[in-house]
């Protein structure tokens, strides 16, 4: 519950603390994704050897989640779209937490995060209309409850457009 407070916008805290964990009861990849975020947050706040242990646990959970996530991503539907989108956000959050000043190549790390964001945008492109009306709708609203889903739309250039 504390980890979500470090990245939630306040008004969508309920989504992160209640709705996404409830979805995780049905999808192992999402539960592992939540655990990866929690471990990566602990890793980012520890500067000693324990931080490296937490980072290793985060990566283990992330890898386990990705294995069970792949089949779901290939079969995106109304039943799994909320868990799929939530997990795509957790991938990005985990990646940001695991960035460190000791990184060999921060540019490469940021480009990898961009790829993750592109994946999140693609999921939104396919099922965004369902996401904005389901249990994750708080992510698509501002603090006053106004629809902000247009900010999730992606018209980003492809990698080869650069």
C-alpha positions as CSV (number, residue, x, y, z in Angstrom):
1,X,0.0,0.0,0.0
2,X,2.9,2.4,0.7
3,X,4.6,1.8,-2.6
4,X,1.5,2.9,-4.6
5,X,1.6,6.2,-2.8
6,X,5.0,7.0,-4.3
7,X,3.5,7.1,-7.9
8,X,-0.2,7.5,-7.6
9,X,-1.7,10.9,-8.3
10,X,-3.8,11.0,-5.2
11,X,-7.2,10.8,-6.8
12,X,-6.4,7.5,-8.4
13,X,-4.8,5.9,-5.3
14,X,-8.0,3.7,-4.9
15,X,-7.3,2.2,-8.3
16,X,-3.7,1.3,-7.3
17,X,-4.6,0.1,-3.8
18,X,-7.9,-1.7,-4.5
19,X,-8.8,-2.2,-8.1
20,X,-5.5,-3.5,-9.5
21,X,-4.8,-5.9,-6.5
22,X,-8.4,-7.2,-7.0
23,X,-7.6,-7.9,-10.7
24,X,-4.3,-9.6,-9.5
25,X,-6.4,-12.2,-7.7
26,X,-7.3,-13.6,-11.2
27,X,-4.1,-13.0,-13.1
28,X,-0.8,-14.3,-11.8
29,X,1.2,-12.0,-14.1
30,X,-0.4,-9.0,-12.4
31,X,0.3,-10.3,-8.9
32,X,4.0,-10.9,-9.9
33,X,4.1,-7.4,-11.4
34,X,2.8,-5.8,-8.2
35,X,5.5,-7.7,-6.3
36,X,8.2,-6.6,-8.8
37,X,7.2,-3.0,-8.2
38,X,7.3,-3.4,-4.4
39,X,10.7,-5.0,-4.5
40,X,12.1,-2.5,-7.0
41,X,10.8,0.4,-4.8
42,X,12.6,-1.2,-1.8
43,X,15.7,-1.6,-4.0
44,X,15.7,2.1,-5.0
45,X,15.4,3.2,-1.4
46,X,18.3,1.0,-0.2
47,X,21.9,1.9,-0.9
48,X,23.5,-1.1,0.6
49,X,23.8,-4.8,-0.3
50,X,20.1,-5.2,0.6
51,X,19.2,-2.9,-2.3
52,X,20.9,-5.3,-4.7
53,X,19.0,-8.2,-3.2
54,X,15.7,-6.4,-3.6
55,X,16.6,-5.5,-7.2
56,X,17.3,-9.2,-7.9
57,X,13.9,-10.2,-6.4
58,X,12.2,-7.5,-8.5
59,X,13.8,-8.8,-11.7
60,X,12.8,-12.4,-10.7
61,X,9.2,-11.4,-10.2
62,X,9.2,-9.3,-13.4
63,X,10.6,-12.3,-15.4
64,X,8.1,-14.6,-14.0
65,X,5.3,-12.2,-14.7
66,X,6.4,-11.7,-18.3
67,X,6.3,-15.4,-19.0
68,X,2.7,-15.7,-18.0
69,X,1.8,-12.3,-19.5
70,X,2.8,-13.2,-23.1
71,X,-0.1,-15.5,-23.8
72,X,-2.6,-13.0,-22.4
73,X,-1.2,-10.2,-24.5
74,X,-1.7,-12.4,-27.6
75,X,-5.4,-12.9,-26.6
76,X,-6.4,-9.4,-25.4
77,X,-10.1,-9.3,-24.7
78,X,-12.7,-7.6,-22.6
79,X,-12.0,-10.0,-19.6
80,X,-8.3,-9.5,-19.4
81,X,-7.8,-5.9,-20.8
82,X,-7.8,-4.2,-17.4
83,X,-5.2,-6.6,-15.9
84,X,-3.1,-6.4,-19.1
85,X,-3.1,-2.6,-19.1
86,X,-2.3,-2.4,-15.4
87,X,0.6,-4.8,-15.9
88,X,1.9,-2.7,-18.7
89,X,2.0,0.3,-16.4
90,X,3.7,-1.8,-13.7
91,X,6.5,-2.8,-16.2
92,X,7.2,0.9,-16.7
93,X,7.1,1.7,-13.0
94,X,9.5,-1.1,-12.2
95,X,11.9,0.0,-14.9
96,X,12.0,3.5,-13.5
97,X,12.6,2.3,-10.0
98,X,15.5,0.1,-11.2
99,X,17.3,2.9,-13.0
100,X,20.4,3.8,-11.1
101,X,23.2,6.3,-11.3
102,X,25.5,3.3,-11.8
103,X,23.8,2.3,-15.0
104,X,26.2,1.6,-17.8
105,X,24.1,3.3,-20.4
106,X,21.2,5.5,-19.2
107,X,20.2,6.4,-22.8
108,X,19.7,2.7,-23.6
109,X,17.7,2.3,-20.4
110,X,15.5,5.2,-21.3
111,X,15.0,3.9,-24.8
112,X,13.9,0.6,-23.3
113,X,11.4,2.4,-21.1
114,X,10.1,4.2,-24.2
115,X,9.5,0.8,-25.7
116,X,7.5,-0.2,-22.7
117,X,5.5,2.9,-22.9
118,X,4.8,2.2,-26.6
119,X,3.4,-1.2,-25.5
120,X,1.1,0.5,-23.0
121,X,-0.1,2.8,-25.7
122,X,-0.8,-0.1,-28.1
123,X,-2.9,-1.8,-25.4
124,X,-4.8,1.4,-24.9
125,X,-5.2,1.8,-28.7
126,X,-6.9,-1.6,-28.8
127,X,-9.1,-1.5,-25.7
128,X,-8.9,2.1,-24.4
129,X,-12.7,2.6,-24.7
130,X,-13.2,-0.3,-22.3
131,X,-10.5,0.8,-19.9
132,X,-12.0,4.2,-19.3
133,X,-15.3,2.8,-18.2
134,X,-14.0,-0.2,-16.1
135,X,-12.3,-0.6,-12.8
136,X,-9.2,1.4,-14.0
137,X,-11.3,4.4,-15.0
138,X,-9.7,6.5,-12.2
139,X,-6.5,6.4,-14.2
140,X,-8.3,8.1,-17.1
141,X,-9.8,11.0,-15.0
142,X,-8.4,14.1,-13.4
143,X,-8.9,14.9,-9.7
144,X,-12.3,16.4,-10.5
145,X,-13.5,13.2,-12.3
146,X,-13.3,14.7,-15.8
147,X,-12.3,12.3,-18.6
148,X,-8.7,12.6,-19.5
149,X,-8.4,9.6,-21.8
150,X,-7.3,11.7,-24.7
151,X,-3.9,12.0,-23.0
152,X,-3.5,8.2,-23.2
153,X,-4.0,8.2,-27.0
154,X,-0.8,7.6,-28.9
155,X,0.3,9.2,-32.1
156,X,3.9,8.7,-31.2
157,X,6.3,8.2,-34.1
158,X,7.6,4.7,-34.8
159,X,11.2,4.0,-34.0
160,X,12.1,4.1,-37.7
161,X,10.6,7.6,-38.1
162,X,13.4,9.2,-36.2
